[in-house]
Amino acid sequence: MKKCRGRPKCPRRVEQKPNITYFKPRGVPLSGLEVVYLTVEELEALRLVDIEGLRQEDAAIRVGISRRAFWEDLKAARTKIALALTAGKAIEIKGGNYISTEGCDISEDADT
């Protein structure tokens, strides 16, 4: 397990966990693709701002974190997706540090 400096990341509240967790370019074999990993909380940040149309401040409140932390999650998600789309990489949604509001489970993955 890698050591992190500074304050540990606060778990984010996630309202919708994805049903589909893998996307890849059509016509490219899976064995020849590099993968970009998107965390569940980064996907939630995208969903709240880009689909539901919330302001970052309001979305941060729903997720339960500061505006700056939310902005960092959103920026990371957009960068990863742009990289995958422009470089023809696969996107896998997994891991992170979040609390699902659909149930009571907590997921934590240290390697993403």
Secondary structure, DSSP 8 states (H G I E B T S, - for coil): -----SS----EEES---S--EE--TTS-GGG--EEEE-HHHHHHHIIIIIS---HHHHHHHHTS-HHHHHHHHHHHHHHHHHHHHHT-EEEE---EEEESSSS-EEE-TT-
